[in-house]
Amino acid sequence: MIKVVNEIRIEKGRVEDVAKRFSTAKSVHTFDGFVLMEVLIKENTEEYDVIEVCTTWEDHENFEVWRQDRATRKAHESSDSKSKEENNPILGAELSIYEVYVQHRPE
């Protein structure tokens, strides 16, 4: 099992604008091997706000199928609104992949 964490850095004070984008499930939850999605808002940040979008997958192969599908869809999306980019509160992002070594669940 793997956990994929996308750490998104956001302009200070605009974290809610970005967090709302994840309130409604999109297509990720329909892919084989998808286990769980969590959206975390980091507390007590000073320079910028941080959201971590964490998805858990059964394995790398299923994650890569979703990742390729997403890349293909993004390549075909039109960039019709320049103002979307200009008003975008996202400063940057970093993707990390972790092996889930152990999990403890309630008995």
Buried (B, 14 or more C-beta within 10 A) or exposed (E): BBBBBBBBBBBEEBBEBBBEEBEEEEEBEEBEBBBEBEBEBBEEEEEBBBBBBBBBBEEBEBBEBBBEEBEEEEEEEEEEEEEEEEEEBBBEEEEEEEEEEEEEEEE
